[in-house]
């Protein structure tokens, strides 16, 4: 303990400190702002903007799924968006996992912020399917993630392996090799959705390897301009490929053999899709504004929006909302897009976060041992 932190010195200094500093030293005081004790780390508007825009694309992509059979344009947009929206989200997750060191505090945060929400929402989704889809036999299985919960279990596994990727010599090539092997291994099965965990792994590792200057590089004016024809070309290719391409390749939840393709195509598609995804992720980041916008604050609630919108996305299928013919017309498709964007925006707002924080960010102090730092902290 430093001399300045000793109780005796605190008592001697109490009269000479300004009122704000005295209040800040008292735990539990509502009128003691945290910044009086130490400066708060400001959130980077760029990453909050990127997370919000990516999660909007996730919701819009789910809304477009039932429209693909009747609209080649919707199918092309769906393929293009699925090429990069989850990879972008995973790259950001990897980037912010660089400090994970498996320390007790990090493990506690991983359990309360990822593992516990996984259990809660896996059970909630399973019960919802039983009720909304009139499927009382649908099992509740923590080993077989259903619908959106795969991302939580994947993030849990990826983050636990972070120390490994920090010490190996060629992390990205190794991750790509693992993904390619998974894509030709149908015996992996559905436990923990390991196909997705392994096939999306290279994007998480890529995020771990990125540095702030890499994001500055793609945000240069010339890159933003170049992103326009690149993305236009991607849309053209998607429009051409939509009628004959199996969109399941973009989900990365199956091996090549399970998609009725020769085994060797799994490795080829893994590398090809990774390259295409990285290019479009770079285009996406190039267009993300770096300044504070009206939606910047919503970037802190993207996981809320991600998990909560799934109930409406699945409910729309269970309750046959897409049976209305007008939804399959151009104006109907535009309306579906707007509604999906509005819903996911509302679900990312602070009131929704406060309402569901018990399930997404539980403190659970009762479940963990108190380490030396906790014991030294005043009560």
C-alpha angles and dihedrals in degrees: 000000000000122000092248091057097053115115092233092057091047091056093048091048097045095092094048097050120092116254093254091056092047091051091047090059092059112085117225097022109142091203094054108094114210092229089065088067098039136348115268118236108245118230115243108247092208094062094043089051091048093050093049094048091046093051090049088055090049091055093043090049090054089049092052095051097088091046097059098088093057100038127048089193091055090047091051093048089047092054093045094049093045089054092068116006099085093033088055091050091048093048089055090048090053092047091055092045093064092101094052107121103162091250116155093258092050092047091050090051091048091052097046097038101040115009098045094046088049092056093044096048095040089057092042094050092047092051090046091054091049090054105033097039094038089238107138091169095062105123127232103226125166089194095058110053113211123216114319099003091083089083093060095052090044092051089049092054095042094050093048089055094050095101089056094054090050094060105037117095100229107025100165097047089047092050091049091050090051091049092049092050091049091052090060096041110088092170092071089091130192101295109130087347087273093174090066093039091056100035094050092042096097091063092054091048090048089055090051090055097048123100131199091262091060090060090046089053096057091045093062116120095246091053091051090052093046090050091067098066091036092056092041088055091049090053091050092051090047091051090052094045099042098089096050106028124093106231089204088084088073093054091061091206098118138053121242091256091054088054090055092251130126112272095243091061090068093069092041093050092045092057095038094049091045090055093046091046094050091051093050092043087055090050090049093050090047090061097043109107115239097206128079112279133182089267098044094099089055090066089080090061102047095113088055091053092044096054099036098048090059091076091059093040092055093037090057088061096041092050095042097239090155092060088088105104095213090065088067093058122089094259091047091051090051090049091051090051093051094046092050091050092048094048095050089047092054091047091056094054123113095249090057090046091053091048095052100031090107089068101034104038109018114170096212094182088162090066098058138064116247112246126210093272091054092049092051092051113097115250 
